[in-house]
Each structure stands twice: as C-alpha cells, then as structure tokens.
C-alpha cells in the first residue's frame, strides 16, 4: 500500500493555486468506509469520494445534471445513449482517461465485491465506439439514465491492474484491494495521506479538467465521533467546519459571533424496516413465526409511534414529518401522499391482540449511534413509545461501521435506516433501491426483503415511462401500494445543520454533500 501511495504521489504534478489559497479542515461524525469507489453504498463515503473520483455526469449544488467526464451526449434510440468523452482528462497519477477506462470500470462494477452495480441495473451494455466515444445501452427505455450514473466513478485501467485493484474490495467480507486505502481518480482533489479513523489529507489536482472555483491548498478531513468534541473543536479553531452539527448545540453556536450556521431540509427520510424473509426472527421471544409478516402488527407499531413528539422532543422542532418513504422535495414525489395514519396506541393494542399477541412481544432493533441526526435518541424514544403497547424493543445501538455491516449482512430483526433518493435525487431511486424486490440489479438496499409483484411492475413501467406525467402517476400508484401494506414506517426527513467559522462559503445543498471544489475560505 505504501509503495502504491508513493508511486501515485511521485506521478502527481506540482499544484498551482491562487495567492489567496487556504488550508481547510472539516469534520464529520464518522470516517469514510473505504476509498474504493465501488465497494460501498454508504452516502457519506460516496459523497467524500465524489471529490476524488468522477462520473460521466454530476449533480451541481442545485441538484441539476451537468457534464463531467462526458462533455456531451445524445439518445440515438430509445435504449441507446452516446457519450462524447472529454479530451485531455488525466488521472491523479498523470495517466490519460479514455473509453478503455470506461469499459474497464463497467467490468469492475459488475464484478464480485461491488455494491455500485445496484445503481446501474438499467444498463445492459457499455461499449466503445472510438477512444473518446462510448455508448450505453439500457435493457428498456430509461429516460432518467443520466441521474442514475452520477456515481459511476471512473478508474484508470492501467493503475488498477498494477495495484491489485481490478476487483472491488468486498466491504461486507472485510476484504481489501489496492484501492481500499489509496485513490487515483480524475477529480478536483487527490488524496495524499490516509489514516483511517484519524485523518485523510487532500490536495488540489493540478491538471483537473474543470476550472476550480475553490481556493484551497490543502484539505484535512477529521472524523470526530463525539458531537461535543466537534463543537468544541470548531469553537477553539481546531477545525474550520463541522458538517454534522448536533441539534442541541445550534443555539450555542448561533450566539458565537465567530461562527456561522447553515441550515436546511435534507432529502433523507429516516424510517424503520422489518425482516420479512426469515420464518422465525433472529432477535425475538416469538418462536415458530415471524410477527412482522402480519400487517396488523406493522400497523400497531406505526400507530404507537408519536412522530409529533419525536419532532418536538428529539429533533427540537427541526425535522419534517414523513408520511411516505420519499421526501416530497424529491423529483417525482407525490406530495399529497405525505400524510400519516393517526397516532393511536389503543388501536395498536387491539391490533396486536387480533394478531395473536395480546401481551405483545420483544424484538431487537439495530440502530446507528453516529450516522443520522439524533439517531440513537430516536430509537430510544421509539422504544419507550412501543413499550406502552406491549412491544419491548431491545436496542442494538452501534457505530456506523458495525451497524452498516450488520444491515448489509441482514443480521437484524428490525432496523433503522435513512435514504435520500440519491444519487438520482429522484423518487425513483428509493423505489428501485429500497423498496423493490431484491435481485442482483434491484433492491440493493431492500435489507428487509419486502416483495410485492404489483409494486415491482409499476416501478418497471415508471423506469421507461415516455413522459414525466405518466412517470409520476406510476410512482404515485406504486407508493400507494407500499403505504397500504405499511411495509416500512417512515418517521421524518432530518435537517441539515452545518457550521463553520465566519468567512467560509460551504455551498450547502439539499443532498447534504460537501463539494470541496466550490468551497472558498476568506
């Protein structure tokens, strides 16, 4: 690994930056899980790597599609898209980017260990036309292809073969490859130092194809799990920005004239999911059956949770109550479906009795304690609410790296998760990735294994709808099915709260992604 890093740095070119260029240190509550761009579906990891690796197109800070490694494109048939690749693009080690790298990356994404394939399930084939032209053919018409490939991060074929990185590292199996701790992308920043759980250092890519809007010389990322430590570090000047501000610290930060807050709604919906696949749950005192397969049990849990109280006491009035599994701010989301069944614990007790559980039951719930805003406190509050109707939750609260592994390997009976409709910034993303039946190309985040053939058929039709009106109608119909089934329990959309010292422009966006190439430090 050290040899690979030394080789990469030796091939990098001297950085030329404006005279006013500055260092920038920022913190988050967890580290990136890996530097391999195809090994993780973790949003923060993908966000971080979006500053290092690039796709053919990207979302800007207004969540609009714009060119990246492809400078233009056209649909030559209902199922074929032709992309003209940008010329004079180089990787961080100085090697040129061309069509062969796209084909190699496509092969890598389809290999063992890769979790990126789930985002690209609509693609049938990627083929080379010439050195700077490629075609992507989809299985069926897929009008939102551009949004689906914003995380199709390109890798250099030669570097990958030379550094034992031909295949993506299998994160669930805890294996590594030459790309786990060393990165070589085409993006605006290159990684010069990587110390997991301590710090990652980036510097500008001198030969980046785009015009830098930032003025950063060196970027230091520090994972700081303790919320109190992150706030103290910001106030002391040890860090310049914190992109995961605990809600309880916002009033204190607002009173400090040296600090500026940036707040807004996030696209992410926090929800509870269930294990549908096992005949008997792993963590429950119910034997010989799976209570979650009974809709009455799911409705009982739903009606026993007072989301208004969660918003008031846990989220400090800074959340948006969710009545469906997609944010109403996502493209294609039917805002009129965002209402909830009434909070009614007495009805919950009746439903449990009808389902054969008059005394309730106990069940484990897997929750992160450092991934979402007040995630552990949310699970604790839900547990208290459910206990009043006889459901005794056994909290299994764990750090993100353990929690994400447990959910990915399905080591749970009930779980908390969040999804922001990314990378598409479209309701279809959640339907396809979270709710659709799990297959090698769909439902990659459908950890509970809920499955409904009618729902799947509607999502398939939405994927190839000829116009936006019909596409939205199909999405709406599909969501109505999931809501009727109470397949999951949406809670709320969490807030985005960033803080920095004054004089820093972070360019916050509703996808909660820090785009370092837009950051300016006075």
C-alpha positions in Angstrom: 0.0 0.0 0.0 2.8 2.4 0.9 4.6 1.7 -2.4 1.3 2.4 -4.3 0.9 5.7 -2.5 4.5 6.7 -3.1 4.1 5.9 -6.8 0.9 7.9 -7.0 2.4 10.9 -5.3 5.5 10.8 -7.4 3.4 11.0 -10.5 1.4 13.9 -9.3 2.2 17.4 -10.7 3.0 20.5 -8.7 -0.1 22.3 -7.6 -0.7 25.8 -8.8 -3.2 27.7 -6.7 -4.2 31.3 -6.3 -2.2 33.5 -4.0 -5.2 33.6 -1.6 -5.4 29.8 -1.4 -6.0 28.4 2.1 -6.0 25.3 4.2 -9.3 23.9 5.2 -10.1 21.4 8.0 -13.5 19.9 8.4 -15.1 17.2 10.5 -17.9 14.7 10.3 -19.2 12.1 12.8 -17.7 9.1 11.0 -14.9 8.2 8.7 -15.3 7.1 5.1 -15.7 3.3 5.0 -13.3 2.8 2.1 -11.5 4.6 -0.7 -12.6 2.0 -3.2 -15.3 3.9 -5.3 -17.3 0.7 -6.0 -17.3 -1.0 -2.6 -19.9 1.0 -0.7 -23.4 2.2 -0.9 -22.8 4.5 2.1 -23.9 8.0 1.3 -21.1 9.8 3.2 -18.5 7.6 1.7 -19.8 8.2 -1.8 -20.1 11.9 -1.1 -16.5 12.1 0.0 -15.2 10.1 -2.9 -17.1 12.4 -5.3 -14.3 14.9 -4.7 -11.7 12.4 -5.8 -13.4 10.3 -8.5 -15.8 11.4 -11.2 -18.5 10.0 -13.4 -19.7 10.9 -16.9 -22.1 13.5 -15.4 -22.6 15.1 -12.0 -25.1 16.9 -9.9 -24.2 20.5 -9.1 -25.1 22.2 -5.8 -28.6 23.0 -7.2 -29.1 19.2 -7.8 -29.0 19.8 -11.6 -27.3 17.4 -14.0 -24.3 18.8 -15.7 -21.4 17.4 -17.8 -18.4 15.9 -16.1 -16.1 13.3 -17.9 -18.6 13.4 -20.8 -18.8 16.8 -22.4 -22.0 16.0 -24.4 -24.4 13.2 -25.1 -27.4 12.2 -27.2 -30.0 9.4 -27.4 -29.6 7.6 -30.7 -32.5 5.3 -30.0 -35.0 4.7 -27.1 -32.4 2.4 -25.4 -29.0 3.7 -26.6 -27.2 6.8 -25.3 -24.0 8.0 -27.0 -21.5 10.0 -24.8 -18.6 12.1 -26.1 -15.8 11.9 -23.6 -13.9 14.9 -22.6 -10.4 15.1 -24.0 -7.2 15.9 -22.1 -8.5 14.5 -18.8 -5.8 12.9 -16.7 -5.9 10.8 -13.5 -4.0 11.9 -10.4 -1.1 9.7 -11.5 -0.8 11.5 -14.8 -2.4 8.8 -17.0 -4.9 9.8 -19.6 -8.6 9.0 -19.4 -10.3 7.4 -22.4 -13.0 4.9 -23.5 -11.0 1.9 -22.3 -11.2 3.2 -18.8 -15.0 3.4 -19.0 -15.2 -0.2 -20.2 -12.8 -1.4 -17.5 -14.8 0.4 -14.9 -18.0 -1.1 -16.2 -16.5 -4.6 -15.9 -15.2 -3.8 -12.3 -18.7 -2.5 -11.3 -20.1 -5.8 -12.4 -17.6 -7.9 -10.5 -17.6 -9.5 -7.1 -17.5 -7.2 -4.1 -19.0 -4.3 -6.0 -22.1 -2.6 -4.5 -22.2 0.0 -7.2 -24.0 -2.3 -9.6 -27.3 -1.8 -7.9 -27.4 1.8 -9.1 -26.8 0.7 -12.7 -29.3 -2.1 -13.1 -31.0 -0.5 -16.0 -27.8 -0.7 -18.1 -27.5 -3.7 -20.5 -24.1 -2.9 -22.1 -21.4 -0.3 -22.3 -19.4 -0.3 -25.5 -16.6 1.6 -27.1 -17.2 3.5 -30.4 -13.7 5.1 -30.5 -11.1 6.3 -28.0 -13.4 9.2 -26.8 -16.9 7.9 -27.6 -18.9 5.3 -25.8 -22.4 4.0 -25.9 -24.6 2.9 -23.1 -27.5 0.6 -23.9 -30.3 0.0 -21.4 -32.5 -3.1 -21.2 -35.5 -0.9 -21.9 -36.1 2.8 -22.4 -34.8 4.6 -19.3 -35.3 8.3 -19.5 -33.5 9.1 -16.2 -30.3 7.3 -17.1 -28.2 10.5 -16.6 -29.3 10.8 -13.0 -28.5 7.1 -12.4 -24.9 7.3 -13.5 -23.7 10.2 -11.3 -21.9 7.8 -9.1 -20.5 5.6 -11.9 -17.0 6.6 -10.8 -14.2 6.0 -13.3 -11.0 4.2 -12.6 -7.8 4.0 -14.5 -7.4 0.5 -16.0 -3.6 0.5 -16.0 -3.2 1.8 -12.5 -5.9 -0.7 -11.2 -4.1 -3.7 -12.8 -0.7 -2.6 -11.5 -2.1 -2.1 -8.0 -4.2 -5.2 -7.3 -7.4 -3.2 -7.7 -9.0 -5.0 -10.7 -11.9 -6.1 -8.5 -13.8 -4.1 -5.9 -13.0 -4.9 -2.3 -15.8 -6.7 -0.6 -16.7 -4.5 2.3 -19.1 -6.9 3.9 -16.5 -9.6 4.0 -13.9 -7.1 5.3 -11.5 -7.7 2.4 -9.3 -5.1 0.9 -7.8 -4.3 -2.5 -5.2 -1.9 -3.8 -7.9 0.8 -3.9 -9.1 0.4 -0.3 -6.6 2.9 1.2 -5.1 4.6 -1.9 -7.1 6.5 -4.5 -6.4 7.5 -8.1 -9.3 9.4 -9.7 -9.7 12.3 -12.1 -11.5 14.6 -9.6 -10.6 18.0 -8.3 -8.7 16.6 -5.3 -6.2 13.9 -4.8 -5.6 12.0 -1.6 -2.0 12.4 -0.2 -2.4 10.8 3.2 -4.9 8.3 4.6 -5.0 7.3 8.2 -8.3 5.5 8.9 -10.3 6.9 11.8 -7.7 9.7 12.2 -7.4 11.9 9.2 -7.4 12.0 5.4 -5.5 14.7 3.6 -6.3 16.0 0.1 -4.7 18.5 -2.2 -5.9 20.0 -5.5 -5.4 18.1 -8.6 -3.2 20.4 -10.7 -4.4 19.1 -14.0 -8.1 18.9 -13.3 -10.1 19.5 -16.5 -12.5 21.9 -14.9 -11.9 25.5 -13.7 -11.5 25.4 -9.9 -13.9 27.8 -8.0 -12.3 26.9 -4.7 -9.2 28.5 -3.2 -8.0 25.5 -1.2 -4.3 24.5 -0.9 -4.8 21.6 1.4 -7.9 19.9 2.9 -7.8 18.0 6.1 -10.7 15.7 6.9 -11.1 14.5 10.5 -13.7 12.0 11.7 -14.7 13.1 15.2 -17.4 10.8 16.6 -18.2 12.9 19.7 -20.7 15.7 19.0 -19.4 17.7 21.9 -15.8 17.4 20.7 -16.8 18.5 17.2 -18.5 21.6 18.6 -15.6 22.3 20.9 -13.1 21.9 18.1 -15.0 24.4 16.0 -15.2 27.0 18.8 -11.5 26.6 19.6 -10.4 27.0 16.0 -9.1 23.4 15.7 -11.4 22.8 12.7 -12.8 25.2 10.2 -16.2 23.5 9.6 -18.4 20.8 11.1 -20.9 19.3 8.6 -22.8 17.3 11.3 -23.9 19.8 14.0 -25.9 18.3 16.8 -29.2 20.0 17.2 -28.7 20.7 20.9 -25.6 22.8 20.0 -27.2 25.1 17.4 -28.4 27.7 20.0 -24.9 27.9 21.5 -23.2 28.2 18.1 -25.6 30.9 17.0 -24.6 33.0 19.9 -20.9 33.0 18.9 -20.0 35.8 16.6 -17.0 33.8 15.2 -19.3 31.1 13.9 -21.9 30.9 11.1 -24.7 28.3 10.8 -26.1 27.0 7.5 -29.3 25.0 7.9 -31.9 23.5 5.6 -34.0 20.4 4.9 -32.3 17.2 3.8 -33.8 14.9 1.2 -33.2 11.9 3.5 -36.2 10.1 5.1 -35.5 8.2 8.3 -37.5 5.0 8.6 -37.9 1.7 10.4 -37.7 -1.6 8.5 -38.5 -5.3 9.2 -37.1 -8.7 8.5 -39.7 -10.3 6.2 -37.6 -13.2 4.9 -37.0 -15.4 8.0 -39.7 -17.7 9.2 -38.5 -17.0 12.8 -36.8 -13.8 13.8 -33.2 -13.8 15.0 -33.8 -11.5 17.9 -37.2 -12.1 19.4 -39.0 -14.1 22.0 -41.6 -15.2 19.4 -41.0 -18.8 18.3 -42.1 -20.5 15.2 -43.4 -17.5 13.3 -42.5 -14.0 12.1 -44.9 -11.4 13.5 -43.8 -8.8 11.0 -45.4 -10.7 8.2 -48.8 -9.7 9.7 -49.9 -6.3 8.5 -51.8 -5.8 11.8 -48.5 -6.0 13.7 -46.9 -3.4 11.4 -49.8 -1.1 11.8 -49.8 -1.5 15.5 -46.1 -0.4 15.6 -46.9 2.5 13.2 -49.8 3.8 15.3 -47.9 3.5 18.6 -45.2 6.0 17.4 -46.0 9.6 18.1 -43.9 11.3 15.4 -45.0 14.8 16.5 -43.4 14.1 19.9 -40.3 12.8 18.2 -40.1 16.0 16.2 -40.6 18.1 19.3 -38.5 16.4 21.9 -35.8 14.5 20.0 -35.4 16.7 16.9 -36.0 20.1 18.6 -38.7 21.1 16.0 -36.1 20.7 13.2 -37.5 17.8 11.2 -40.2 17.3 8.6 -42.7 14.6 9.4 -42.9 11.9 6.8 -46.0 10.1 5.6 -44.3 8.2 2.8 -40.9 6.7 2.1 -39.7 9.5 -0.2 -39.2 13.2 0.6 -41.8 15.4 -1.0 -38.9 17.5 -2.2 -37.6 14.8 -4.5 -38.4 14.9 -8.2 -41.4 12.7 -8.9 -42.6 12.5 -5.3 -46.4 12.9 -4.9 -46.6 15.4 -2.1 -50.3 14.7 -1.5 -49.4 11.2 -0.1 -47.3 12.7 2.7 -49.9 12.3 5.4 -49.8 9.7 8.2 -52.2 7.4 9.9 -53.2 8.9 13.3 -51.2 8.2 16.4 -53.5 5.8 18.3 -51.9 3.5 21.0 -55.3 2.0 21.9 -55.8 0.9 18.3 -52.2 -0.6 18.5 -53.2 -2.8 21.4 -56.3 -4.0 19.7 -54.4 -4.8 16.5 -51.7 -6.8 18.5 -54.4 -8.8 20.2 -56.2 -9.6 16.9 -52.8 -10.7 15.5 -52.4 -13.1 18.5 -50.1 -11.0 20.7 -52.3 -9.6 23.4 -49.3 -9.3 25.7 -47.0 -8.0 23.0 -43.5 -9.4 22.3 -39.9 -8.5 22.5 -37.7 -7.9 19.4 -34.3 -6.4 18.7 -33.8 -3.3 16.7 -30.4 -2.4 15.1 -29.7 1.4 15.2 -26.7 3.5 14.5 -25.4 5.8 17.1 -23.4 8.2 15.0 -24.9 8.1 11.5 -28.0 10.2 11.5 -29.2 13.3 13.4 -30.0 12.1 16.9 -30.3 8.5 15.7 -29.8 6.7 18.9 -32.1 9.1 20.8 -34.8 8.5 18.1 -34.6 4.7 18.7 -34.7 5.1 22.4 -37.8 7.3 22.1 -39.5 4.8 19.8 -38.7 2.0 22.2 -40.4 3.9 25.0 -43.5 4.5 22.9 -43.7 0.9 21.8 -43.3 -0.4 25.3 -46.6 1.3 26.2 -48.5 -1.1 23.8 -46.5 -4.2 24.8 -43.7 -4.3 22.2 -40.4 -4.4 24.0 -37.6 -3.3 21.8 -34.1 -4.5 22.6 -31.8 -1.7 21.4 -28.7 -2.7 19.5 -27.1 0.7 19.0 -23.7 0.6 17.3 -21.2 2.8 15.4 -21.8 3.3 11.7 -19.1 0.8 10.6 -20.7 -2.0 12.7 -24.3 -1.0 12.0 -23.8 -0.8 8.3 -22.1 -4.2 8.2 -25.0 -5.7 10.2 -27.7 -4.2 8.0 -25.8 -5.2 4.8 -25.5 -8.8 6.0 -29.0 -8.8 7.4 -28.1 -9.5 11.0 -31.2 -8.0 12.4 -34.9 -8.4 13.1 -35.9 -4.7 12.9 -33.7 -1.8 11.9 -33.5 2.0 11.4 -32.2 3.3 8.1 -32.4 6.5 6.1 -32.5 7.1 2.3 -32.3 10.4 0.4 -33.2 9.3 -3.1 -29.6 9.7 -4.2 -27.7 9.6 -6.4 -30.7 10.3 -8.7 -32.3 13.0 -6.4 -35.5 11.4 -7.7 -38.2 9.4 -6.0 -37.5 6.5 -8.4 -34.2 5.9 -6.6 -35.8 5.0 -3.3 -38.5 2.9 -5.1 -35.8 1.0 -7.0 -33.1 0.7 -4.4 -35.0 0.4 -1.1 -38.5 -0.9 -1.9 -38.2 -3.0 -5.0 -37.7 -6.8 -4.7 -34.1 -7.6 -4.0 -32.3 -9.0 -7.1 -28.8 -8.8 -8.5 -29.8 -5.5 -10.1 -32.6 -4.0 -8.0 -33.4 -3.6 -4.3 -29.8 -3.3 -3.2 -30.9 -1.6 0.0 -34.0 -3.7 0.5 -32.5 -5.3 3.5 -35.8 -6.5 4.9 -36.6 -8.3 1.7 -40.2 -7.0 1.4 -41.5 -8.0 -2.0 -44.7 -7.1 -3.9 -45.1 -8.1 -7.6 -47.6 -5.4 -8.4 -45.3 -2.8 -6.9 -42.3 -4.1 -8.9 -44.3 -4.0 -12.1 -45.2 -0.3 -11.5 -41.6 0.6 -10.8 -40.5 -1.1 -14.0 -43.1 0.8 -16.0 -42.1 4.1 -14.3 -38.5 3.5 -15.3 -39.3 3.6 -19.0 -42.3 5.9 -19.0 -42.3 8.1 -22.1 -43.1 11.4 -20.4 -42.9 12.9 -16.9 -46.7 13.0 -16.3 -47.1 9.2 -16.8 -43.9 8.5 -14.8 -45.2 10.5 -11.8 -48.5 8.7 -12.0 -46.8 5.3 -11.9 -44.6 6.4 -9.0 -47.7 7.6 -7.1 -49.5 4.3 -7.7 -46.5 2.3 -6.5 -46.1 4.3 -3.3 -49.8 3.9 -2.5 -49.3 0.1 -2.5 -46.3 0.3 -0.1 -48.3 2.7 2.1 -51.3 0.4 2.2 -49.1 -2.5 3.2 -47.2 -0.5 5.8 -44.2 -2.3 4.5 -41.9 0.3 6.3 -42.5 3.0 8.9 -41.3 6.4 7.7 -40.6 8.8 10.5 -39.3 12.2 9.3 -36.8 14.0 7.0 -33.9 15.0 9.1 -32.4 18.5 8.9 -29.0 19.6 7.5 -27.0 21.7 10.0 -23.5 22.8 9.1 -21.4 25.3 10.9 -18.1 27.0 10.1 -16.0 29.9 11.2 -17.1 33.1 9.5 -15.7 33.9 6.1 -16.2 30.3 4.6 -18.6 29.6 1.8 -19.6 25.9 2.1 -22.3 25.9 -0.6 -24.7 23.7 1.2 -27.1 21.7 -0.9 -30.2 19.6 0.0 -28.4 16.4 -0.9 -26.1 17.1 2.1 -22.9 16.8 0.0 -19.9 18.9 0.6 -18.4 19.8 -2.8 -14.9 20.8 -2.0 -14.4 22.3 -5.4 -16.9 25.0 -4.5 -15.6 25.9 -1.0 -14.0 29.3 -0.5 -12.1 30.4 2.6 -11.5 34.1 3.2 
